[in-house]
Amino acid sequence: MTDIEQLLSGDVNAAAGPESAEQESHRLAARGSILARYNTPSACAATERLDSNWSLWRFIMTHPALGLSAASLVLLCGVAAMWSVLGGPATPAYAQLVEPLLEAKSGSFSLVVLSRGKEVARGKGYFRGPMSRIEKPGDAGSFTIFDGVNGKSLDLSSTEKTATLADIPFFERDKKVAPELMKKYGGGMLGAFRMYLDPACNLKAFGAGCSRDVVEESAPGGGKRRGVRLSTPGMVQTLWADPETGEPDRVEIEIKRIDGVKTVLADFDFNAEPEESLFEMSPPGGYTLDDRTE
């Protein structure tokens, strides 16, 4: 069984607790669609298969294997961990780190997938209000859009001429747990990320636990870079602050079942103003639509 097959098999769910009917249905659907395209012997060995690794990234961002909100796979437990490092949500250090994210109306960021230290996929991310989009440079026809208002995602593949419309996992649950914050930030990739960073968000209400450790590394040019490492049954996530400004620098994401693969978000630009047309949820003509919404 390959690494990606292990991830899709449900072993991660077993580690996180009993799998609900909703999770099982989503996992089986994801398994069929992803394994149909992901036909290499090992997810980590396919350094030359950009499309396969891009599918892996899209899977990482949308699969609810750990029982977490799809958009919060990056930093569901981040707020609690950062409070222990930065002194709490009322301190200047905490505000310096999260305010750029909470106050931004739009922005952009880079995305890189590494396999055993080698870059296998590079993408660009955008957000505008509750809408977000991830695309591959040089191939604007392949991208994923998250509609944080209606809880839907649209995944387009220009090579296969397919468009997959799906529900954002746990969107309705999050609306019940934190209705006002969901209204403010929306769901989707960036929406839940910002919601969990808001000091008004009660993370305990989501029922997700994690361990946390303060970590340091050598910063470029000398000095130390400080961050928080978060561990869940299936993932390790590290948020690093800029050593000079204290603002968000990068986020590193590792899935324990996929050995050697790391996803890095960086180059945050909160002054970027992407056009509304980038977040159009209707697929272009000539694409086969696979509607998986309920």
C-alpha positions in Angstrom: 0.0 0.0 0.0 1.4 3.4 -1.0 1.7 6.4 1.3 -1.3 8.1 -0.4 -3.3 4.9 -0.2 -2.6 4.7 3.5 -3.8 8.2 4.0 -7.0 7.5 2.0 -7.6 4.1 3.7 -9.0 5.5 6.9 -6.0 4.7 9.2 -5.6 8.4 10.0 -9.3 8.5 11.0 -8.8 5.5 13.3 -6.1 7.4 15.1 -8.3 10.4 15.5 -11.3 8.4 16.7 -14.4 6.7 15.2 -15.3 7.8 11.7 -18.7 9.3 11.1 -20.9 8.4 8.2 -20.2 11.8 6.7 -16.5 11.3 7.0 -16.6 7.8 5.5 -18.7 8.9 2.6 -16.3 11.8 1.8 -13.2 9.6 2.2 -14.5 6.9 -0.1 -15.4 9.5 -2.7 -12.0 11.2 -2.4 -10.2 7.8 -2.5 -11.8 6.9 -5.8 -11.2 10.2 -7.5 -7.6 10.7 -6.4 -6.3 7.2 -6.8 -7.7 7.2 -10.3 -5.2 10.0 -11.1 -2.5 9.2 -8.6 -1.0 6.0 -10.1 2.7 6.3 -9.1 4.3 3.8 -6.7 4.9 6.4 -4.0 3.6 9.8 -3.3 7.0 10.8 -2.1 8.9 9.4 -5.1 6.9 11.2 -7.8 9.1 14.3 -7.9 8.6 14.6 -11.6 4.8 14.3 -11.5 3.7 17.9 -11.0 0.0 17.2 -11.7 0.0 14.3 -9.2 1.6 16.3 -6.5 -0.8 19.2 -7.2 -3.6 16.7 -6.7 -2.0 15.8 -3.4 -2.0 19.4 -2.3 -5.6 19.9 -3.2 -6.4 16.7 -1.3 -4.5 18.0 1.8 -6.6 21.2 1.8 -10.0 19.5 1.4 -9.9 16.1 3.1 -11.5 15.9 6.6 -9.5 12.8 7.6 -8.6 14.2 11.0 -12.1 15.4 11.9 -11.1 19.0 11.4 -12.7 21.7 9.4 -11.1 21.5 5.9 -9.9 25.0 5.9 -8.4 24.7 9.3 -5.9 21.9 8.6 -3.2 24.5 8.8 -3.7 26.0 12.2 -6.8 24.7 14.0 -4.9 24.8 17.3 -2.7 27.7 16.5 -4.3 30.3 18.7 -3.9 28.4 22.0 -0.3 27.6 21.1 0.6 31.2 20.2 -1.0 32.5 23.4 1.5 30.4 25.4 4.4 31.9 23.4 3.3 35.4 22.9 1.6 36.1 26.2 -2.1 35.9 25.3 -4.5 37.5 22.9 -4.5 40.9 24.6 -0.7 41.4 24.3 1.0 43.6 21.7 3.0 40.6 20.4 0.0 38.5 19.7 -1.8 41.5 18.0 1.3 42.1 15.9 1.1 38.6 14.6 -2.6 38.1 13.9 -3.9 41.6 13.0 -2.5 41.5 9.5 -4.6 38.4 8.9 -7.7 39.5 10.7 -7.9 43.0 9.2 -7.0 42.1 5.6 -9.8 42.4 3.2 -7.8 40.7 0.4 -4.4 39.4 -0.2 -2.1 36.8 -1.8 0.5 34.2 -0.7 2.8 31.6 -2.3 2.5 27.8 -1.9 5.3 25.2 -2.3 5.1 21.4 -1.9 8.4 19.7 -1.1 9.1 16.0 -1.4 12.3 15.0 0.5 13.5 18.5 0.2 12.9 18.8 -3.5 10.2 21.2 -4.9 7.5 19.2 -6.7 4.7 21.8 -7.0 4.5 25.5 -6.7 1.3 27.5 -6.5 -0.2 30.9 -5.8 -3.0 31.7 -3.5 -5.4 34.6 -3.4 -8.3 35.7 -1.1 -10.9 38.4 -1.3 -13.3 38.6 1.6 -14.6 35.1 2.3 -13.5 33.8 -1.2 -10.1 32.1 -1.7 -8.3 30.5 -4.7 -5.2 28.4 -5.3 -3.7 28.1 -8.7 -0.6 26.8 -10.5 1.6 29.5 -12.1 1.7 29.0 -15.9 -1.6 27.1 -15.9 -4.4 29.3 -14.7 -6.9 26.8 -15.9 -6.1 24.4 -13.0 -7.1 25.8 -9.7 -9.4 25.4 -6.6 -11.8 28.0 -5.4 -13.3 28.0 -1.9 -16.7 29.8 -1.5 -16.6 30.7 2.2 -20.2 32.1 2.1 -22.0 29.1 0.7 -19.6 26.3 1.8 -18.7 25.1 -1.6 -15.5 24.4 -3.5 -14.8 24.2 -7.2 -11.8 22.3 -8.5 -10.8 22.7 -12.2 -8.3 20.6 -14.1 -7.3 22.1 -17.4 -5.5 18.9 -18.5 -8.6 16.7 -17.9 -11.2 19.4 -18.7 -13.1 18.5 -15.5 -14.7 20.7 -12.9 -15.6 19.2 -9.5 -18.1 21.0 -7.3 -18.2 19.8 -3.7 -19.3 20.8 -0.2 -16.6 22.2 2.2 -16.4 19.5 4.9 -17.7 20.6 8.3 -18.9 24.0 7.0 -22.4 23.6 8.5 -20.9 22.3 11.8 -18.7 25.3 12.1 -21.7 27.6 11.4 -23.5 26.1 14.3 -20.4 26.3 16.7 -19.4 29.9 15.8 -22.1 31.5 13.7 -21.0 35.1 14.2 -17.3 34.4 13.4 -18.3 32.3 10.4 -20.4 35.3 9.2 -17.5 37.6 9.6 -14.7 35.4 8.0 -16.6 32.8 6.0 -15.4 29.3 5.5 -12.9 27.8 3.1 -9.2 27.8 3.2 -8.5 31.3 4.6 -11.8 31.9 6.3 -11.5 29.3 9.1 -7.8 30.0 9.4 -8.6 33.7 10.3 -11.5 32.7 12.5 -9.4 30.4 14.7 -6.9 33.2 15.1 -9.5 35.6 16.3 -9.3 35.9 20.2 -13.1 35.7 20.3 -13.0 32.2 18.9 -13.4 29.5 21.6 -11.3 26.6 20.2 -12.6 24.2 22.8 -16.0 24.4 21.2 -14.7 22.6 18.2 -13.6 19.6 20.3 -10.1 19.3 18.7 -7.0 18.7 20.9 -3.4 19.0 20.1 0.1 19.2 21.7 2.2 22.3 21.3 5.9 23.1 21.6 7.8 26.4 21.3 10.5 25.9 18.7 13.4 28.0 17.4 15.6 27.9 14.3 18.4 29.9 12.9 17.1 32.8 10.8 18.7 34.0 7.6 21.4 36.5 8.3 21.8 35.4 11.9 19.6 35.4 15.0 16.7 33.1 15.8 13.3 32.7 14.4 10.6 31.7 16.9 7.5 29.6 16.2 5.0 27.2 17.5 4.8 23.5 16.5 1.4 21.9 16.7 0.9 18.1 16.7 -2.4 16.2 16.0 -2.8 12.5 15.5 -2.1 12.9 11.8 -0.3 16.2 11.3 2.5 18.4 12.4 2.1 22.1 11.7 4.6 24.9 12.4 3.9 28.6 12.3 6.9 30.9 12.1 7.0 34.6 12.9 9.3 37.0 11.1 12.3 37.5 13.5 12.4 41.2 12.8 8.8 42.2 12.6 7.0 39.5 14.6 4.4 39.2 11.8 3.5 36.0 10.0 6.4 34.7 7.9 5.5 31.1 6.8 3.5 28.1 7.7 4.9 24.5 7.3 2.5 21.6 7.1 3.5 17.9 7.3 1.2 14.9 7.3 2.6 12.0 9.3 1.3 9.3 6.9 3.1 10.9 3.9 6.7 10.6 4.8 9.0 13.4 3.5 6.3 15.7 2.1 6.0 19.3 3.4 3.8 22.1 2.2 4.9 25.7 2.9 2.8 28.9 2.7 4.8 32.1 2.6 5.2 35.6 0.9 2.0 36.9 2.4 0.9 40.2 0.8 -2.1 41.8 2.5 -2.1 44.7 0.1 -2.9 42.7 -3.0 -6.4 43.2 -4.5 -7.2 40.2 -6.7 -10.1 40.8 -9.2 -13.5 39.3 -8.4 -13.5 37.3 -11.6 -10.8 35.0 -10.1 -13.4 33.7 -7.7 -16.2 32.8 -10.2 -17.7 29.5 -9.2 -19.2 28.6 -12.6 -16.9 26.4 -14.7 -16.0 27.5 -18.3 -17.5 26.0 -21.3 -16.2 22.6 -22.5 -15.6 21.2 -19.0 -17.3 18.1 -17.7 -19.0 19.0 -14.4 -18.9 16.5 -11.5 -21.3 17.8 -8.9 -20.8 16.1 -5.5 -22.7 18.6 -3.4 -25.6 17.4 -1.3 
